[in-house]
Amino acid sequence: MSQDKSYPDWFAVDWGTSNLRVWAMTASGTVLDQAVSDQGMGKLTRDRFEPALLDLIGDWLGPNKTPVIACGMVGARQGWVEAPYQTTPCKPFVNQLTAVNFLQDPRLQVYVIPGVCQKDPADVMRGEETQIAGFLSLNKNWDGVICLPGTHTKWVQISADEIISFKTFLTGELFDLLTHHSVLRHSIDTDGWDDDAFQTAVSEAISRPEAIAARLFSIRADDLLHDRAPSQACAYLSGLLIGAELAASRPYWLGQQIAIIGGSTIAKHYADALQAQGAFATVTDAPRMTLAGLSAAYAKTKETA
């Protein structure tokens, strides 16, 4: 971050497994600047979290304590401090944020947002609850289902500003494993795309999800026998996995108001797949929802101060 004579009032932090992203904020919610590093939770031991944060915000800290509100895997058991889960049904941040009480730099005042858990069937989330809170703060009195696509895609039922239930799918991780660590890696180019192949696969997976294992191997066979384009194979694989997910999550999205919070490319794929099934979704900007959620958590700390 660049030096500025006016110090931020607080810092918003999205700390995932792979990356660390921070925003320098005013009390009114204006973003002064932002920075990103690759110092995600997965690369850090507990004593390295504070230095990693200071590498990004150290030059912007004033002489007094500055609040830092953090979400994501920073609050996991392997993170900086374990922030206990809230249990569904619940509103985001109904529990007190967890303070980091072993800081070395006296200018820091760090709070970590709790994740959300569901006891039966067992499920957990960390980070997504902040995006959900951000969406709800910008869309008052909204009821429906929020889809958060990614490595571990979430389908979340929302009613009266509460997370009622949710279901997690390993879709993104399966796509990565199959494209990089299975026999399909020889037939797929993840830089390409084919909309027709994607929609065909979505339809096939929804109509016959029990056949997905056989259809997966057909990707390799089609390459060997028919020289199928790697970009087409990539889209077909994605369609099979997302289609199988939509088949299993149908009770969540069928006949519901749907919002998608995710990266622009993957969010579009989900929206296109849903639209082909007659379900229309509103696509939102994930970083904006994260920042709005962190701002809502900051406001809560001010209320209880």
C-alpha positions as CSV (number, residue, x, y, z in Angstrom):
1,M,0.0,0.0,0.0
2,S,1.1,3.5,-0.6
3,Q,1.7,6.0,2.3
4,D,-1.1,8.5,3.0
5,K,-1.2,11.3,5.6
6,S,-4.8,10.4,6.6
7,Y,-4.8,7.0,8.3
8,P,-7.6,4.5,7.6
9,D,-10.2,4.2,10.3
10,W,-10.2,0.4,9.9
11,F,-9.2,-2.5,7.7
12,A,-11.4,-5.0,6.0
13,V,-9.6,-8.4,5.4
14,D,-10.6,-11.4,3.4
15,W,-8.1,-14.2,4.4
16,G,-8.6,-17.4,2.5
17,T,-6.6,-20.6,2.1
18,S,-4.5,-19.3,-0.8
19,N,-4.7,-15.5,-0.7
20,L,-4.9,-12.5,1.6
21,R,-6.8,-9.4,0.5
22,V,-7.1,-6.1,2.5
23,W,-9.0,-2.9,2.0
24,A,-8.1,0.4,3.9
25,M,-11.4,1.9,4.9
26,T,-12.9,5.1,6.3
27,A,-15.5,4.9,9.1
28,S,-18.2,5.8,6.5
29,G,-17.3,2.8,4.3
30,T,-15.2,4.5,1.6
31,V,-12.4,2.4,0.2
32,L,-9.1,4.3,0.4
33,D,-6.9,1.6,-1.1
34,Q,-6.5,-2.2,-1.3
35,A,-3.8,-4.8,-1.6
36,V,-3.4,-8.5,-2.2
37,S,-0.8,-11.1,-1.4
38,D,-0.4,-14.8,-1.8
39,Q,0.0,-15.3,2.0
40,G,-3.1,-17.4,2.5
41,M,-3.8,-19.5,5.6
42,G,-2.5,-22.6,3.9
43,K,1.0,-21.2,3.8
44,L,1.3,-19.8,7.3
45,T,2.0,-21.0,10.8
46,R,0.2,-19.2,13.6
47,D,3.2,-16.9,14.3
48,R,3.3,-15.7,10.7
49,F,-0.2,-14.3,10.4
50,E,0.7,-11.0,12.0
51,P,3.8,-10.4,9.9
52,A,1.9,-11.3,6.7
53,L,-0.8,-8.7,7.6
54,L,1.7,-6.0,8.5
55,D,3.5,-6.5,5.2
56,L,0.4,-5.2,3.5
57,I,-0.9,-2.6,6.0
58,G,2.1,-1.6,8.1
59,D,2.8,1.6,6.3
60,W,-0.8,2.7,6.7
61,L,-1.1,2.2,10.4
62,G,-1.4,5.3,12.6
63,P,0.0,5.6,16.1
64,N,-3.3,4.4,17.8
65,K,-5.0,1.1,17.6
66,T,-6.8,0.4,14.3
67,P,-9.5,-2.2,14.1
68,V,-9.0,-5.0,11.6
69,I,-12.1,-7.1,10.7
70,A,-11.2,-10.4,9.1
71,C,-13.2,-13.2,7.5
72,G,-12.4,-16.6,5.9
73,M,-10.1,-19.4,6.8
74,V,-8.1,-17.1,9.1
75,G,-10.7,-18.2,11.7
76,A,-10.3,-21.9,11.1
77,R,-8.7,-24.3,13.5
78,Q,-5.5,-24.1,11.5
79,G,-5.8,-20.3,11.2
80,W,-4.7,-17.4,13.3
81,V,-7.3,-17.9,15.9
82,E,-10.3,-20.3,15.9
83,A,-13.6,-18.4,15.7
84,P,-16.4,-20.7,16.9
85,Y,-19.1,-21.6,14.4
86,Q,-22.6,-20.2,14.7
87,T,-25.3,-22.9,14.3
88,T,-28.1,-22.7,11.8
89,P,-30.7,-21.3,11.8
90,C,-28.9,-18.0,12.5
91,K,-28.3,-14.5,11.3
92,P,-24.7,-13.8,10.2
93,F,-22.6,-12.3,13.0
94,V,-25.2,-13.0,15.7
95,N,-22.3,-14.3,17.8
96,Q,-19.5,-12.0,19.1
97,L,-16.5,-11.7,16.8
98,T,-13.4,-13.4,18.1
99,A,-10.5,-11.1,19.1
100,V,-6.9,-12.0,18.5
101,N,-5.4,-11.5,22.0
102,F,-1.8,-12.3,21.3
103,L,-0.7,-9.5,19.0
104,Q,2.8,-8.1,19.1
105,D,2.1,-4.8,17.4
106,P,0.2,-2.4,19.7
107,R,-1.3,-0.6,16.7
108,L,-3.5,-3.6,15.8
109,Q,-6.9,-4.6,17.1
110,V,-8.0,-7.7,15.2
111,Y,-11.4,-9.4,15.1
112,V,-12.3,-12.6,13.2
113,I,-15.8,-13.3,12.0
114,P,-17.3,-16.7,13.0
115,G,-18.2,-19.2,10.4
116,V,-21.5,-21.1,10.3
117,C,-22.2,-24.8,10.9
118,Q,-25.2,-27.1,10.4
119,K,-25.4,-30.0,12.7
120,D,-27.7,-32.3,10.7
121,P,-26.8,-33.0,7.9
122,A,-23.3,-31.9,9.0
123,D,-21.9,-28.9,7.0
124,V,-19.7,-25.9,7.6
125,M,-18.8,-22.6,5.9
126,R,-16.2,-19.9,6.5
127,G,-16.1,-16.7,4.5
128,E,-19.4,-17.3,2.7
129,E,-21.4,-16.1,5.7
130,T,-19.7,-12.7,5.2
131,Q,-20.7,-12.5,1.5
132,I,-24.2,-13.6,2.5
133,A,-24.3,-10.8,5.1
134,G,-23.1,-8.3,2.5
135,F,-25.8,-9.4,0.1
136,L,-28.5,-9.1,2.7
137,S,-27.3,-5.7,3.8
138,L,-27.7,-4.5,0.1
139,N,-31.0,-6.4,-0.5
140,K,-33.3,-5.8,2.4
141,N,-36.1,-8.3,3.1
142,W,-34.8,-10.7,0.5
143,D,-35.9,-14.4,0.8
144,G,-34.7,-17.1,-1.5
145,V,-31.6,-19.2,-2.2
146,I,-28.0,-18.0,-2.6
147,C,-25.5,-20.0,-4.6
148,L,-21.9,-19.4,-3.9
149,P,-19.9,-21.3,-6.6
150,G,-16.2,-22.1,-6.1
151,T,-13.9,-24.8,-4.9
152,H,-16.7,-25.9,-2.4
153,T,-19.9,-24.5,-3.8
154,K,-22.7,-23.6,-1.3
155,W,-26.4,-23.5,-1.7
156,V,-27.9,-21.5,1.1
157,Q,-31.6,-21.1,2.1
158,I,-32.4,-17.6,3.3
159,S,-35.5,-16.5,5.2
160,A,-36.1,-13.4,7.4
161,D,-32.4,-12.5,7.1
162,E,-31.4,-15.9,8.5
163,I,-29.4,-18.8,7.1
164,I,-31.9,-21.6,7.5
165,S,-30.0,-24.4,5.9
166,F,-27.2,-25.0,3.4
167,K,-25.5,-27.7,1.4
168,T,-21.9,-27.9,0.1
169,F,-20.8,-29.5,-3.1
170,L,-17.2,-30.4,-3.9
171,T,-17.7,-29.5,-7.5
172,G,-14.9,-27.0,-8.0
173,E,-12.3,-29.3,-6.3
174,L,-13.5,-32.3,-8.3
175,F,-13.0,-30.2,-11.5
176,D,-9.5,-29.3,-10.5
177,L,-8.6,-32.9,-9.5
178,L,-10.0,-34.4,-12.7
179,T,-8.3,-31.8,-15.0
180,H,-4.9,-32.0,-13.3
181,H,-4.6,-35.4,-11.6
182,S,-6.7,-37.9,-13.6
183,V,-6.5,-39.6,-17.0
184,L,-8.6,-36.7,-18.3
185,R,-5.7,-34.3,-18.0
186,H,-4.4,-35.6,-21.3
187,S,-7.6,-34.5,-23.1
188,I,-8.5,-31.1,-21.5
189,D,-7.4,-27.6,-22.0
190,T,-8.7,-25.3,-19.2
191,D,-8.0,-22.2,-21.3
192,G,-10.8,-23.0,-23.8
193,W,-14.6,-23.2,-23.7
194,D,-17.5,-24.4,-25.7
195,D,-21.0,-23.3,-24.7
196,D,-22.8,-26.0,-26.6
197,A,-20.7,-28.8,-25.0
198,F,-21.4,-27.3,-21.6
199,Q,-25.1,-27.1,-22.0
200,T,-25.3,-30.6,-23.5
201,A,-23.4,-32.0,-20.5
202,V,-25.6,-30.1,-18.0
203,S,-28.7,-31.6,-19.6
204,E,-27.2,-35.1,-19.6
205,A,-26.1,-34.9,-16.0
206,I,-29.5,-33.5,-14.7
207,S,-31.5,-36.2,-16.6
208,R,-29.2,-39.1,-15.6
209,P,-26.9,-38.2,-12.7
210,E,-26.3,-41.9,-12.0
211,A,-24.4,-42.2,-15.3
212,I,-21.9,-39.4,-14.6
213,A,-18.9,-41.8,-14.0
214,A,-19.3,-43.4,-17.4
215,R,-19.8,-40.0,-19.1
216,L,-16.6,-38.7,-17.5
217,F,-14.6,-41.5,-19.1
218,S,-16.2,-40.8,-22.4
219,I,-14.3,-37.5,-22.4
220,R,-11.0,-39.5,-22.8
221,A,-12.5,-42.0,-25.2
222,D,-13.8,-39.2,-27.5
223,D,-10.4,-37.6,-27.5
224,L,-8.7,-40.9,-28.5
225,L,-11.2,-42.0,-31.1
226,H,-12.6,-38.7,-32.5
227,D,-9.9,-36.1,-31.7
228,R,-12.3,-34.0,-29.6
229,A,-11.1,-30.5,-29.1
230,P,-9.6,-30.0,-25.6
231,S,-11.6,-26.8,-25.1
232,Q,-14.8,-28.7,-25.8
233,A,-13.8,-31.4,-23.4
234,C,-13.2,-28.8,-20.7
235,A,-16.7,-27.3,-21.1
236,Y,-18.2,-30.8,-21.2
237,L,-16.5,-31.8,-18.0
238,S,-17.6,-28.6,-16.2
239,G,-21.2,-29.2,-17.5
240,L,-21.3,-32.7,-16.2
241,L,-20.1,-31.7,-12.7
242,I,-22.4,-28.6,-12.5
243,G,-25.3,-30.6,-13.9
244,A,-24.9,-33.3,-11.3
245,E,-24.8,-30.6,-8.6
246,L,-28.0,-29.0,-9.9
247,A,-29.7,-32.4,-9.9
248,A,-28.8,-32.9,-6.3
249,S,-29.6,-29.3,-5.2
250,R,-32.9,-29.1,-7.1
251,P,-34.9,-28.9,-3.8
252,Y,-33.0,-25.7,-3.0
253,W,-33.4,-23.8,-6.3
254,L,-36.6,-25.1,-7.9
255,G,-39.2,-22.4,-7.9
256,Q,-37.1,-20.1,-5.7
257,Q,-35.7,-16.6,-6.1
258,I,-32.0,-17.2,-6.7
259,A,-28.9,-15.1,-6.3
260,I,-25.3,-16.1,-7.3
261,I,-22.3,-14.7,-5.5
262,G,-19.0,-15.7,-7.2
263,G,-16.3,-14.9,-9.7
264,S,-17.7,-13.5,-13.0
265,T,-16.8,-16.6,-15.2
266,I,-18.0,-19.3,-12.9
267,A,-21.1,-17.4,-11.9
268,K,-22.1,-17.0,-15.5
269,H,-21.7,-20.7,-16.1
270,Y,-24.1,-21.4,-13.2
271,A,-26.5,-18.8,-14.3
272,D,-26.5,-20.2,-17.8
273,A,-27.0,-23.8,-16.5
274,L,-29.9,-22.7,-14.3
275,Q,-31.5,-20.6,-17.1
276,A,-31.6,-23.7,-19.4
277,Q,-33.7,-25.4,-16.6
278,G,-36.1,-22.5,-16.5
279,A,-34.6,-21.0,-13.3
280,F,-33.3,-17.4,-13.5
281,A,-30.7,-16.1,-11.2
282,T,-29.4,-12.7,-10.2
283,V,-25.5,-12.6,-10.5
284,T,-23.7,-10.4,-8.1
285,D,-20.1,-9.3,-7.6
286,A,-18.3,-11.4,-5.0
287,P,-15.7,-8.9,-3.8
288,R,-18.4,-6.3,-3.4
289,M,-20.5,-8.7,-1.3
290,T,-17.4,-9.6,0.8
291,L,-16.6,-5.9,1.5
292,A,-20.3,-5.1,2.3
293,G,-20.3,-8.0,4.8
294,L,-17.1,-6.9,6.4
295,S,-18.5,-3.4,6.7
296,A,-21.6,-4.8,8.4
297,A,-19.4,-6.6,10.9
298,Y,-17.4,-3.4,11.5
299,A,-20.7,-1.6,12.2
300,K,-21.6,-4.3,14.7
301,T,-18.4,-3.8,16.6
302,K,-19.1,-0.1,16.8
303,E,-22.6,-0.8,18.3
304,T,-21.2,-3.0,21.0
305,A,-18.1,-0.8,21.8
